[in-house]
């Protein structure tokens, strides 16, 4: 399950970066919200999947509160989820 989590964390990070640095600027600079609508739902689903998998792994791998906290905080930082795999090694 850890490999699935690493893949989801990478995809979630990519969707977050695209949303923040591509879709949102287009929305406000060109007055075109279509990219936010297109990328928002996949990002939301990946974020929920990331959190659910993190909770499952917390109990499966007996993560400490600190480890779970760091993994959780990395989910809200831009580029943070790209470091989850390295952190968990």
N, CA, C and O atoms as a DFTB+ gen file, in Angstrom:
356 C
 N C O
     1  1       0.820      -1.195       0.000
     2  2       0.000       0.000       0.000
     3  2       0.865       1.260       0.000
     4  3       0.422       2.314      -0.457
     5  1       2.080       1.162       0.502
     6  2       2.949       2.338       0.550
     7  2       3.290       2.820      -0.859
     8  3       3.419       4.022      -1.087
     9  1       3.436       1.887      -1.807
    10  2       3.733       2.297      -3.179
    11  2       2.559       3.030      -3.808
    12  3       2.757       3.993      -4.549
    13  1       1.350       2.591      -3.525
    14  2       0.154       3.288      -4.008
    15  2       0.113       4.688      -3.404
    16  3      -0.208       5.658      -4.091
    17  1       0.437       4.787      -2.126
    18  2       0.451       6.087      -1.450
    19  2       1.462       7.024      -2.098
    20  3       1.173       8.207      -2.279
    21  1       2.625       6.526      -2.445
    22  2       3.645       7.365      -3.076
    23  2       3.180       7.860      -4.446
    24  3       3.432       9.008      -4.813
    25  1       2.502       6.995      -5.197
    26  2       1.981       7.399      -6.502
    27  2       0.899       8.456      -6.333
    28  3       0.901       9.470      -7.031
    29  1      -0.026       8.220      -5.405
    30  2      -1.097       9.186      -5.163
    31  2      -0.516      10.504      -4.666
    32  3      -0.998      11.570      -5.049
    33  1       0.507      10.450      -3.825
    34  2       1.102      11.694      -3.323
    35  2       1.740      12.485      -4.457
    36  3       1.652      13.712      -4.481
    37  1       2.381      11.796      -5.394
    38  2       2.989      12.484      -6.530
    39  2       1.909      13.103      -7.420
    40  3       2.030      14.256      -7.834
    41  1       0.857      12.342      -7.713
    42  2      -0.235      12.858      -8.541
    43  2      -0.959      14.022      -7.863
    44  3      -1.334      14.994      -8.518
    45  1      -1.151      13.917      -6.561
    46  2      -1.810      14.992      -5.820
    47  2      -0.963      16.259      -5.871
    48  3      -1.492      17.357      -6.051
    49  1       0.332      16.110      -5.715
    50  2       1.226      17.258      -5.797
    51  2       1.213      17.896      -7.175
    52  3       1.203      19.121      -7.298
    53  1       1.213      17.072      -8.205
    54  2       1.169      17.588      -9.569
    55  2      -0.134      18.344      -9.821
    56  3      -0.124      19.426     -10.409
    57  1      -1.251      17.776      -9.379
    58  2      -2.538      18.448      -9.579
    59  2      -2.595      19.768      -8.808
    60  3      -3.175      20.740      -9.291
    61  1      -2.002      19.809      -7.625
    62  2      -1.972      21.032      -6.817
    63  2      -1.149      22.119      -7.504
    64  3      -1.559      23.278      -7.556
    65  1       0.009      21.737      -8.029
    66  2       0.876      22.691      -8.723
    67  2       0.174      23.233      -9.967
    68  3       0.198      24.438     -10.219
    69  1      -0.448      22.347     -10.741
    70  2      -1.168      22.804     -11.933
    71  2      -2.311      23.736     -11.566
    72  3      -2.557      24.733     -12.245
    73  1      -3.002      23.404     -10.493
    74  2      -4.113      24.243     -10.059
    75  2      -3.617      25.623      -9.612
    76  3      -4.166      26.646     -10.021
    77  1      -2.583      25.645      -8.776
    78  2      -2.081      26.911      -8.237
    79  2      -1.361      27.786      -9.257
    80  3      -1.563      28.999      -9.297
    81  1      -0.527      27.167     -10.075
    82  2       0.355      27.953     -10.929
    83  2      -0.061      28.029     -12.395
    84  3       0.564      28.747     -13.176
    85  1      -1.097      27.307     -12.775
    86  2      -1.606      27.387     -14.146
    87  2      -3.060      27.845     -14.139
    88  3      -3.392      28.882     -14.713
    89  1      -3.919      27.074     -13.490
    90  2      -5.363      27.326     -13.563
    91  2      -5.776      28.634     -12.883
    92  3      -6.545      29.412     -13.448
    93  1      -5.274      28.874     -11.688
    94  2      -5.678      30.087     -10.956
    95  2      -5.185      31.361     -11.656
    96  3      -5.962      32.307     -11.781
    97  1      -3.935      31.426     -12.114
    98  2      -3.541      32.628     -12.863
    99  2      -4.379      32.850     -14.128
   100  3      -4.741      33.985     -14.439
   101  1      -4.685      31.778     -14.852
   102  2      -5.533      31.921     -16.041
   103  2      -6.908      32.440     -15.645
   104  3      -7.491      33.270     -16.342
   105  1      -7.422      31.948     -14.524
   106  2      -8.740      32.392     -14.071
   107  2      -8.748      33.903     -13.835
   108  3      -9.670      34.593     -14.271
   109  1      -7.746      34.408     -13.160
   110  2      -7.754      35.823     -12.786
   111  2      -7.141      36.747     -13.839
   112  3      -7.532      37.911     -13.928
   113  1      -6.208      36.266     -14.623
   114  2      -5.593      37.121     -15.630
   115  2      -6.377      37.157     -16.941
   116  3      -6.391      38.171     -17.639
   117  1      -7.031      36.038     -17.266
   118  2      -7.777      35.976     -18.517
   119  2      -9.285      35.835     -18.305
   120  3     -10.053      35.690     -19.256
   121  1      -9.685      35.882     -17.044
   122  2     -11.104      35.768     -16.692
   123  2     -11.730      34.496     -17.276
   124  3     -12.825      34.522     -17.838
   125  1     -11.001      33.385     -17.127
   126  2     -11.442      32.097     -17.672
   127  2     -11.379      31.035     -16.570
   128  3     -10.317      30.460     -16.335
   129  1     -12.493      30.768     -15.894
   130  2     -12.487      29.801     -14.797
   131  2     -12.553      28.333     -15.237
   132  3     -12.625      27.445     -14.388
   133  1     -12.530      28.069     -16.522
   134  2     -12.710      26.692     -16.989
   135  2     -11.583      25.756     -16.539
   136  3     -11.827      24.579     -16.273
   137  1     -10.356      26.271     -16.452
   138  2      -9.246      25.417     -16.026
   139  2      -9.347      25.059     -14.545
   140  3      -8.997      23.947     -14.148
   141  1      -9.815      25.980     -13.743
   142  2     -10.013      25.695     -12.318
   143  2     -11.093      24.619     -12.158
   144  3     -10.954      23.702     -11.349
   145  1     -12.156      24.743     -12.931
   146  2     -13.215      23.736     -12.871
   147  2     -12.708      22.384     -13.349
   148  3     -13.062      21.348     -12.785
   149  1     -11.881      22.393     -14.387
   150  2     -11.371      21.147     -14.957
   151  2     -10.373      20.455     -14.018
   152  3     -10.384      19.229     -13.909
   153  1      -9.523      21.215     -13.351
   154  2      -8.491      20.640     -12.492
   155  2      -8.918      20.514     -11.031
   156  3      -8.311      19.760     -10.270
   157  1      -9.951      21.241     -10.639
   158  2     -10.364      21.253      -9.235
   159  2     -10.873      19.910      -8.727
   160  3     -10.474      19.459      -7.654
   161  1     -11.742      19.278      -9.485
   162  2     -12.317      17.998      -9.049
   163  2     -11.265      16.895      -8.946
   164  3     -11.213      16.215      -7.921
   165  1     -10.410      16.685      -9.979
   166  2      -9.369      15.662      -9.821
   167  2      -8.444      15.944      -8.633
   168  3      -8.056      15.027      -7.909
   169  1      -8.097      17.216      -8.440
   170  2      -7.234      17.547      -7.307
   171  2      -7.940      17.222      -5.987
   172  3      -7.328      16.661      -5.078
   173  1      -9.208      17.570      -5.882
   174  2      -9.957      17.277      -4.659
   175  2     -10.031      15.793      -4.366
   176  3      -9.862      15.370      -3.223
   177  1     -10.283      15.003      -5.398
   178  2     -10.354      13.546      -5.215
   179  2      -8.992      12.977      -4.820
   180  3      -8.908      12.105      -3.955
   181  1      -7.933      13.465      -5.451
   182  2      -6.594      13.002      -5.096
   183  2      -6.217      13.415      -3.673
   184  3      -5.564      12.655      -2.957
   185  1      -6.626      14.612      -3.266
   186  2      -6.343      15.064      -1.904
   187  2      -7.053      14.168      -0.882
   188  3      -6.454      13.746       0.107
   189  1      -8.322      13.887      -1.132
   190  2      -9.074      13.004      -0.221
   191  2      -8.436      11.614      -0.195
   192  3      -8.290      11.015       0.871
   193  1      -8.058      11.105      -1.368
   194  2      -7.392       9.803      -1.422
   195  2      -6.082       9.803      -0.656
   196  3      -5.755       8.832       0.026
   197  1      -5.333      10.888      -0.768
   198  2      -4.061      11.029      -0.049
   199  2      -4.292      10.950       1.463
   200  3      -3.589      10.225       2.168
   201  1      -5.267      11.689       1.946
   202  2      -5.541      11.715       3.387
   203  2      -6.043      10.362       3.868
   204  3      -5.620       9.884       4.921
   205  1      -6.940       9.740       3.111
   206  2      -7.470       8.422       3.495
   207  2      -6.339       7.395       3.538
   208  3      -6.242       6.618       4.488
   209  1      -5.493       7.389       2.522
   210  2      -4.358       6.459       2.519
   211  2      -3.392       6.748       3.663
   212  3      -2.854       5.818       4.266
   213  1      -3.167       8.017       3.968
   214  2      -2.281       8.370       5.085
   215  2      -2.842       7.835       6.401
   216  3      -2.098       7.312       7.230
   217  1      -4.145       7.966       6.589
   218  2      -4.772       7.445       7.820
   219  2      -4.642       5.930       7.869
   220  3      -4.317       5.366       8.914
   221  1      -4.892       5.267       6.744
   222  2      -4.768       3.802       6.713
   223  2      -3.335       3.361       7.017
   224  3      -3.115       2.411       7.769
   225  1      -2.364       4.060       6.423
   226  2      -0.963       3.704       6.653
   227  2      -0.515       4.015       8.071
   228  3       0.357       3.333       8.611
   229  1      -1.099       5.032       8.676
   230  2      -0.766       5.357      10.063
   231  2      -0.995       4.149      10.958
   232  3      -0.177       3.838      11.824
   233  1      -2.120       3.470      10.737
   234  2      -2.434       2.309      11.571
   235  2      -1.727       1.048      11.092
   236  3      -1.332       0.212      11.904
   237  1      -1.565       0.905       9.786
   238  2      -0.913      -0.292       9.251
   239  2       0.567      -0.332       9.595
   240  3       1.104      -1.389       9.926
   241  1       1.227       0.822       9.515
   242  2       2.672       0.885       9.749
   243  2       3.039       1.439      11.122
   244  3       4.215       1.649      11.420
   245  1       2.027       1.673      11.954
   246  2       2.236       2.203      13.304
   247  2       3.071       3.484      13.299
   248  3       4.044       3.619      14.041
   249  1       2.660       4.423      12.437
   250  2       3.349       5.706      12.405
   251  2       3.141       6.434      13.717
   252  3       2.090       6.320      14.349
   253  1       4.151       7.180      14.115
   254  2       4.002       8.041      15.285
   255  2       3.130       9.230      14.905
   256  3       2.888       9.481      13.724
   257  1       2.669       9.947      15.896
   258  2       1.897      11.153      15.640
   259  2       2.695      12.178      14.863
   260  3       2.150      12.909      14.036
   261  1       3.992      12.229      15.133
   262  2       4.869      13.171      14.438
   263  2       4.947      12.832      12.949
   264  3       4.823      13.718      12.105
   265  1       5.152      11.564      12.628
   266  2       5.231      11.152      11.224
   267  2       3.933      11.449      10.505
   268  3       3.945      11.990       9.399
   269  1       2.810      11.102      11.119
   270  2       1.515      11.368      10.508
   271  2       1.297      12.869      10.345
   272  3       0.761      13.307       9.327
   273  1       1.698      13.648      11.318
   274  2       1.562      15.103      11.241
   275  2       2.374      15.695      10.105
   276  3       1.892      16.567       9.382
   277  1       3.596      15.228       9.945
   278  2       4.451      15.729       8.867
   279  2       3.871      15.359       7.508
   280  3       3.822      16.193       6.603
   281  1       3.429      14.105       7.362
   282  2       2.820      13.666       6.105
   283  2       1.563      14.487       5.811
   284  3       1.298      14.824       4.658
   285  1       0.800      14.804       6.837
   286  2      -0.417      15.605       6.654
   287  2      -0.102      17.039       6.264
   288  3      -0.746      17.593       5.373
   289  1       0.878      17.646       6.915
   290  2       1.251      19.026       6.601
   291  2       1.831      19.122       5.192
   292  3       1.596      20.104       4.488
   293  1       2.583      18.113       4.784
   294  2       3.148      18.122       3.432
   295  2       2.060      18.140       2.369
   296  3       2.305      18.575       1.244
   297  1       0.866      17.675       2.707
   298  2      -0.216      17.647       1.720
   299  2      -0.756      19.034       1.399
   300  3      -1.372      19.216       0.349
   301  1      -0.547      20.010       2.264
   302  2      -1.086      21.347       2.005
   303  2      -0.018      22.344       1.544
   304  3      -0.338      23.481       1.195
   305  1       1.227      21.925       1.542
   306  2       2.310      22.791       1.074
   307  2       2.562      22.547      -0.410
   308  3       2.667      21.395      -0.831
   309  1       2.661      23.606      -1.208
   310  2       3.034      23.380      -2.606
   311  2       4.376      22.647      -2.681
   312  3       5.316      22.998      -1.968
   313  1       4.462      21.669      -3.509
   314  2       5.626      20.806      -3.694
   315  2       5.868      19.871      -2.508
   316  3       6.801      19.069      -2.551
   317  1       5.065      19.949      -1.463
   318  2       5.282      19.137      -0.271
   319  2       5.122      17.651      -0.501
   320  3       5.899      16.852       0.020
   321  1       4.121      17.275      -1.277
   322  2       3.877      15.838      -1.457
   323  2       4.956      15.169      -2.293
   324  3       5.067      13.943      -2.287
   325  1       5.750      15.948      -3.009
   326  2       6.850      15.354      -3.778
   327  2       7.946      14.813      -2.857
   328  3       8.769      14.001      -3.279
   329  1       7.954      15.256      -1.613
   330  2       8.975      14.832      -0.661
   331  2       8.499      13.712       0.270
   332  3       9.279      13.212       1.080
   333  1       7.246      13.320       0.162
   334  2       6.709      12.274       1.047
   335  2       7.451      10.970       0.868
   336  3       7.816      10.333       1.856
   337  1       7.686      10.551      -0.370
   338  2       8.381       9.299      -0.626
   339  2       9.778       9.283      -0.034
   340  3      10.213       8.272       0.517
   341  1      10.479      10.399      -0.146
   342  2      11.822      10.484       0.412
   343  2      11.782      10.509       1.932
   344  3      12.647       9.940       2.598
   345  1      10.765      11.178       2.474
   346  2      10.637      11.257       3.925
   347  2      10.351       9.881       4.540
   348  3      10.836       9.569       5.628
   349  1       9.569       9.071       3.843
   350  2       9.160       7.785       4.387
   351  2      10.186       6.683       4.219
   352  3       9.982       5.581       4.727
   353  1      11.289       6.945       3.520
   354  2      12.293       5.896       3.334
   355  2      13.019       5.570       4.597
   356  3      13.895       4.705       4.601
